[in-house]
């Protein structure tokens, strides 16, 4: 949780709080408005090269930010 609370990037939801019991962990993150990538991929069947390049660029920029802080994301998925 400490790592997530110190990340500042427009593509990463901000951690506000975390609650832990003996059975679960709940985290409070910023709400990111709009659909996630998976919803968009399922709804929209075709993409231009420009559209895809913007999606990939955002992903790469976010990963570069994480890697610059010595953080590896091991569960990247479109949802």
N, C-alpha and C positions, 0 to 999 in steps of 0.2 A: 504494500500500500504506500509505503514511503516513496518508492520510485514514481508511482503514478501521480502522487500529489505534487511532485516537483516538475512535471512535464508541462510545457507551455507551447502548444502548437494548435493551430486552427482546425486541424484534422483529428485531434485527439480530445475526447471528452474530458473535462476537468473533474477530478475527484474532489468531492466536498466533504464526505464523511464516510465512515465505515462502522458497522455494528456487528459484533460477533457473539454468538451464543455457543453452547456446546454442540449444537446440531447444525448451525448454518452461519454463513457470512453474508451480510448484505452491504452493498456499496451504493453510495449516492453519487451519481455522475450527472454532468450537464446533459440536458436533452438536446439532441442535435435534430433540428427540424427537417422535415422532408423524408423521402424514402431512402432506404439503404441501397447499396449497390445491387444486391440480389433482387430486390423488388424492381429496380429499374431494368436489370437484365431480362427479367421474366416478362415485364410489361412491354418493353420496346424491343422489337425483334432485329432491327438493323441499326448500325452505327456507322458514321463516317470515320474516315481515318483521323480527322481532327477530334471527334468525340472520344475515340479510343486513346488518342495521345494525351488528352486532358486527364482522363481517368488514370492512366498509367503514370503520368507526371505527378499527380497528387499522391499516389501510392508511393512512388519512389522518393519524393520529397519527404514524406512522413517517415519512411524507413531510414532515410539518411539522417533525419533528426534523431531518431531513436539510436541509431548506430553511433552517432557522434557523442552520445551519452553512455556508450558501452552497454546498450540494452538490445537484446535480441527478442523479437516477437516470434513466438513459436506456433501461433494459431491464427494465421491470416486467412480470412474467408470473407466473401462478399456480403454476408449478413451482419 
